[in-house]
Amino acid sequence: MAAEAVTEYRLGMSLNPNFQWSEDNFGEALLEGLYKHHSKNHSKGFQGNPSQNNDTSHDCGVIYLAIGEKFKQEFINAYKFFNKSNPTIPISLFTDCPMGELDGCTVYPLNEKKNPHKLKVDILKNSPYQKTLFLDTDTLVVGDISEIFSLLDDCDLCIAKTPNIDYSKPPYKYLGYESHNTMNTGVFAFKKCQFITKMIDGWITLASKQDDSTMRAGHFGDQYYFNQLLQSGFFEQEGGKVKVIDNKIYNVRPQPLPHLIKDSLFNQAKIIHLRLPAFVPSLISLKKK
């Protein structure tokens, strides 16, 4: 593990050499360094029209869902990262909270009282874009992600696999970067087409059967029902074109972080999908060993 600690430290210093590192600011500093790393290579960002408050004129854009004050605040943090790294890609927020004006962001008020996991699937039908990237509010986008929209020229849906984790008993065991056939629905892109309409309808139908009070992350949530739909053979039956995108770049979860660092792959990450308190311990643990 000493070698991993050295690798991690060198990565951190190479990404953000002038920052005074401590356990309190380590995750924030490393993310800032990663953003600067990508900025050098993608200084122009997304080549499109400047962001506008009325985002319905755009072919490509990002949507978020934030239900409740906690997730509103989480969205604001995600927005800051996204707008910094992709300032010309428009954003649409679906929320039940009052929101002040945010540059490049259009707010769609929600009044329906429904479990957020069900609302998440519902809002997909209301995206104002021809090509949409959905992001959970606990995502931190640190690099230019415009290439995801280009991928949709040749497919209907882009999505990454979950990490391969053995959840049979604690402590949970990390087995590899990708699971065999389970997708993570915190980051995915889709285009408006007949297949996607059918997919969303099927997803809504499955999720609607779950009692709202028992629906939460990791327990019969939206991701569970997406994977139920996937494993039912629906995608093959309907001829949907799905591209699996690299979860080491576009959907980095907490468990693979030390392994990405050890394998010198972390500096390619563009979408970090975790809450910052979960980001720090796995990295700090390397420094202590």
Residue pairs with C-beta under 8 A, 6 or more apart in sequence:
1 286
1 289
2 289
3 262
4 258
4 261
4 262
4 286
4 289
5 286
5 287
5 288
5 289
7 261
7 262
7 264
8 258
8 261
8 262
8 283
8 286
8 287
9 287
11 30
11 261
11 264
11 266
11 267
12 21
12 26
12 29
12 30
12 33
14 33
14 267
15 30
15 33
15 34
15 36
15 37
15 267
16 29
16 30
16 32
16 33
16 36
19 25
19 29
19 32
19 33
21 29
23 280
23 284
26 280
26 283
26 284
27 276
27 279
27 280
27 283
28 276
30 283
31 81
31 140
31 142
31 272
31 279
34 142
34 143
34 266
34 267
34 269
34 272
35 81
35 84
35 85
35 142
35 143
37 267
38 85
38 142
38 143
38 144
38 270
39 85
42 143
42 144
45 85
45 86
45 87
45 88
45 144
45 146
46 86
46 88
46 89
46 144
46 146
47 88
47 146
48 58
48 60
48 88
48 89
48 146
49 57
49 58
49 88
50 88
51 87
51 88
51 89
51 90
51 91
51 103
51 104
52 58
52 90
52 104
53 101
53 104
53 105
53 106
54 106
55 61
55 90
55 91
55 92
55 104
55 106
55 128
55 129
56 106
56 128
58 90
58 128
58 129
59 129
59 130
59 131
60 89
60 90
60 129
60 130
60 131
60 132
60 133
60 146
60 149
61 89
61 90
61 91
61 92
61 127
61 128
61 129
61 131
61 132
61 133
62 82
62 89
62 90
62 91
62 92
62 132
62 133
62 134
62 135
63 91
63 92
63 93
63 94
63 123
63 124
63 127
63 129
63 132
63 133
63 134
63 135
64 75
64 78
64 79
64 91
64 92
64 93
64 94
64 134
64 135
64 136
64 137
65 71
65 93
65 94
65 95
65 116
65 119
65 120
65 123
65 137
66 72
66 74
66 75
66 93
66 94
66 95
66 97
66 137
67 95
67 96
67 97
67 110
67 116
67 119
68 96
68 97
68 116
69 97
71 116
71 137
72 95
72 97
72 99
74 137
74 138
74 275
75 93
75 95
75 137
76 102
77 140
78 135
78 137
78 138
78 139
78 140
78 141
79 91
79 93
79 102
79 105
81 140
81 141
81 142
82 89
82 91
82 135
82 141
83 91
83 102
83 103
83 104
83 105
85 141
85 142
85 143
85 144
85 145
86 141
86 144
86 145
86 146
87 104
88 104
89 104
89 145
89 146
90 104
90 105
90 106
90 129
91 102
91 104
91 105
91 106
92 105
92 106
92 107
92 108
92 127
92 128
92 129
93 99
93 102
93 105
93 106
93 107
93 108
94 108
94 110
94 119
94 123
94 126
95 107
95 108
95 109
95 110
96 109
96 110
96 111
99 107
106 128
108 123
108 126
110 119
110 123
112 119
112 122
114 122
114 212
115 210
115 212
115 215
117 207
117 215
117 216
117 217
117 221
117 222
118 204
118 207
118 208
118 210
118 212
118 215
118 222
120 134
120 185
120 222
121 200
121 203
121 204
121 207
121 222
121 225
122 204
124 132
124 134
124 190
124 200
125 197
125 200
127 192
129 192
130 191
130 192
131 149
131 152
131 189
131 190
131 191
131 192
132 189
132 190
132 191
132 192
133 145
133 148
133 149
133 187
133 188
133 189
134 185
134 187
134 188
134 189
134 190
135 141
135 186
135 187
135 271
136 186
136 187
136 273
138 186
138 273
138 274
138 275
139 186
139 187
139 271
139 272
139 273
140 271
140 272
140 273
140 274
140 276
141 270
141 271
141 272
142 269
142 270
142 271
142 272
143 269
143 270
143 271
144 270
145 250
145 270
145 271
148 158
148 189
148 245
148 250
149 189
151 158
151 189
151 243
151 245
152 158
152 189
152 190
152 191
154 241
154 243
155 241
155 242
155 243
156 190
156 191
156 193
156 195
156 196
156 199
156 240
156 241
156 242
157 188
157 189
157 190
157 196
157 199
157 240
157 241
157 242
157 243
158 188
158 189
158 190
158 242
158 243
158 244
158 245
159 183
159 184
159 185
159 187
159 188
159 189
159 242
159 243
159 244
159 245
160 183
160 184
160 187
160 188
160 244
160 245
160 246
160 247
160 250
160 251
161 178
161 179
161 181
161 182
161 183
161 184
161 244
161 247
162 178
162 179
162 182
162 183
162 184
162 247
162 253
163 174
163 176
163 177
163 178
163 179
163 247
163 253
163 255
163 256
164 174
164 175
164 176
164 177
164 178
164 179
164 180
165 172
165 173
165 174
165 175
165 179
165 255
166 172
166 173
166 174
166 175
172 255
174 255
174 256
174 259
177 247
177 248
177 256
177 259
178 247
181 227
181 230
181 231
182 227
183 223
183 226
183 227
183 230
183 244
184 223
184 247
184 251
184 253
184 273
185 222
185 223
185 226
186 223
186 251
186 273
187 250
187 251
187 271
187 273
190 196
190 199
195 238
195 239
195 240
195 241
196 240
198 238
199 229
199 234
199 235
199 238
199 240
202 229
202 234
203 222
203 225
203 226
203 229
206 225
206 228
206 229
207 215
207 222
207 225
210 220
210 225
214 220
215 221
217 223
229 235
234 240
235 242
245 251
247 253
247 256
248 256
248 260
248 265
248 268
248 269
249 268
249 269
249 270
249 271
250 270
250 271
251 271
251 273
252 260
252 266
252 269
252 271
252 272
252 273
252 274
253 273
253 274
254 274
254 278
254 279
254 282
255 282
257 266
257 279
257 282
257 283
258 282
258 283
258 285
258 286
260 266
260 269
261 283
261 286
272 279
